[in-house]
Amino acid sequence: HYIVMELITGNTLSEMIHEEGPMPYQKVIELTKQIAAALSEAHRNNLIHRDVKPHNVMLTADGTAKITDFGIAKAINSSTIADTMSGGIMGSVHYFSPEQARGGYVDEKSDIYSLGIVLYEMLTGQVPFDGENPVQVALMHINDEITPPSHLVHGIPPVLEKLVMKATDKYQTNRYKNAEEVLEELNNIDFVTKMVGKS
């Protein structure tokens, strides 16, 4: 048995953020639209990634974003819970959702939270929460409010900041319902910001 996988020549999104961050919001919108579209496809097939982060997004030579490393993905069902029994909490601490930090119910909205953190990092060049150890960072995801990205970088459209804050809401019910909804909102923001830029 063997697996045939696509060979992607290019850099990771984390490398791009390191080199360019904070990134221009127009570029951030375009990349996030691609990531959201990929997540939407995975969610339509009842898969949650659980480890959405810049290190797991590859960028091809033509700038196409591709999500990689579905190694800890899980099929969505009514009993999908973060794995706290065998391998500890699954996911990367700087990007995982409050429910992942608590070892609670995980669904597609957990991926949306992580996507919001990635979006935040692209816009500001830094993650919203950092600490001396993983437990401290996990507790920040649960308890601390995210500093709005416009407080760190000027020129971010308010509608884009609103998307970031909604995607990273502590409560799953307050986030976007699915990645398709995020993509639709990004398309609207893209249209509005381009029209404003022309006027």
C-alpha positions in Angstrom: 0.0 0.0 0.0 1.1 3.5 -0.6 -0.2 7.1 -0.6 0.3 9.5 -3.5 0.4 13.1 -2.4 0.7 16.4 -4.2 4.2 17.8 -4.2 4.0 21.5 -3.2 7.0 23.6 -3.9 6.9 26.8 -1.9 6.9 28.3 1.6 4.6 27.9 4.6 2.4 30.8 5.7 4.4 31.0 8.9 7.5 31.8 6.9 5.6 34.5 4.9 4.3 36.0 8.1 7.8 36.0 9.6 9.2 37.7 6.5 6.4 40.1 5.7 4.2 40.5 8.8 2.2 42.5 9.4 0.9 41.8 6.0 -1.2 44.1 3.8 -4.9 43.5 4.6 -5.7 43.0 0.9 -3.3 40.1 0.7 -4.6 38.7 4.1 -8.2 38.7 2.7 -7.2 36.8 -0.4 -5.3 34.2 1.5 -7.9 33.8 4.2 -10.6 33.3 1.5 -8.6 30.4 0.1 -8.1 28.8 3.6 -11.8 29.3 4.4 -12.8 27.6 1.1 -10.5 24.6 1.9 -11.9 24.3 5.4 -15.5 24.5 4.0 -14.7 21.6 1.7 -13.3 19.5 4.6 -16.3 20.4 6.8 -18.7 19.4 4.1 -17.0 16.0 4.2 -17.5 15.9 8.0 -13.9 16.5 8.8 -12.5 19.0 11.3 -8.8 19.8 11.0 -8.2 20.7 14.7 -4.7 22.1 14.0 -5.2 25.1 11.7 -2.1 27.2 12.0 0.3 29.0 9.6 2.8 26.1 9.7 0.1 23.9 8.2 -0.7 26.2 5.3 1.6 25.8 2.2 1.8 28.5 -0.4 2.6 27.5 -4.0 4.7 29.5 -6.4 1.6 31.2 -7.8 0.4 32.2 -4.3 -2.3 29.5 -3.8 -2.8 28.5 -0.2 -3.2 24.8 0.6 -4.0 23.3 4.0 -1.8 20.4 5.0 -1.4 18.0 7.9 -4.7 16.5 8.6 -2.9 14.2 11.0 -5.2 14.9 14.0 -8.3 15.6 12.0 -11.5 13.9 13.3 -14.8 13.0 11.8 -17.6 15.2 13.2 -20.2 13.5 15.2 -22.2 14.2 18.4 -19.4 12.9 20.6 -16.4 14.7 19.1 -14.4 15.8 22.1 -10.8 16.9 22.3 -8.5 13.9 23.1 -7.6 14.5 26.8 -7.4 10.8 27.7 -4.6 9.4 25.6 -2.5 12.1 23.9 -3.4 15.2 25.8 -5.2 18.2 24.2 -4.9 18.0 20.5 -3.8 21.1 18.5 -1.2 23.8 18.7 -1.6 25.9 21.9 -1.3 29.4 20.2 -4.1 28.6 17.8 -6.5 26.2 19.5 -9.9 27.2 20.6 -11.1 27.7 24.2 -13.1 24.4 24.0 -10.0 22.6 22.9 -8.1 24.1 25.8 -10.9 22.8 28.1 -11.0 19.4 26.5 -14.6 20.0 25.5 -16.8 19.5 22.5 -15.0 20.3 19.2 -16.7 21.0 15.9 -16.1 23.1 12.8 -16.4 26.3 14.9 -13.1 25.3 16.6 -11.4 25.4 13.2 -13.1 28.8 12.6 -11.6 30.1 15.9 -8.1 28.9 14.8 -8.6 30.5 11.4 -9.4 33.7 13.2 -6.1 33.5 15.1 -4.2 32.9 11.9 -6.0 35.9 10.3 -5.0 38.0 13.4 -1.4 36.9 13.1 -1.3 37.8 9.4 -2.7 41.3 10.1 -0.5 42.1 13.2 2.6 39.9 12.8 1.9 38.3 16.2 -0.4 35.8 17.9 -2.9 37.4 20.4 -1.8 35.2 23.3 1.7 34.1 24.3 3.2 33.0 27.6 6.0 31.2 29.3 4.4 27.7 28.9 1.5 26.0 27.0 -0.8 25.9 30.1 -0.6 29.7 30.5 -1.4 30.2 26.8 -4.3 27.8 27.0 -5.7 29.7 30.0 -5.5 32.9 28.1 -7.6 31.4 25.3 -10.2 30.5 27.9 -10.2 33.7 30.0 -8.5 36.7 28.4 -10.0 39.0 25.8 -8.2 39.4 22.5 -6.7 42.9 21.9 -8.4 44.2 18.7 -5.8 44.0 15.8 -6.4 47.7 15.0 -4.8 48.6 18.4 -1.6 47.1 17.1 -1.7 48.0 13.4 -3.3 51.0 11.9 -5.3 50.9 8.6 -7.2 47.6 9.2 -10.7 48.0 7.9 -13.3 47.9 10.7 -15.3 45.3 8.9 -12.3 43.0 8.7 -11.5 43.5 12.4 -15.2 42.7 13.2 -14.8 39.4 11.3 -11.6 38.6 13.3 -13.3 39.3 16.6 -16.4 37.2 15.7 -14.4 34.3 14.5 -12.4 34.3 17.8 -15.3 34.7 20.2 -14.9 32.6 23.3 -18.3 31.1 22.8 -18.9 28.7 19.9 -22.5 29.9 19.5 -21.3 33.5 18.9 -18.9 32.6 16.0 -19.7 32.1 12.4 -21.9 29.0 11.8 -19.5 27.5 9.3 -16.5 28.2 7.1 -18.8 29.0 4.2 -20.3 31.9 6.2 -16.7 33.2 6.8 -16.0 32.9 3.1 -19.1 34.8 2.2 -18.3 37.6 4.7 -14.7 37.8 3.3 -16.1 38.2 -0.3 -18.3 41.0 0.9 -15.4 42.7 2.7 -13.2 42.2 -0.4 -15.8 43.9 -2.6 -16.4 46.8 -0.2 -12.7 47.5 0.4 -11.9 47.4 -3.3 -14.8 49.8 -4.1 -13.6 52.2 -1.4 -10.1 52.0 -2.8 -11.4 53.1 -6.2 -13.3 56.1 -4.9 
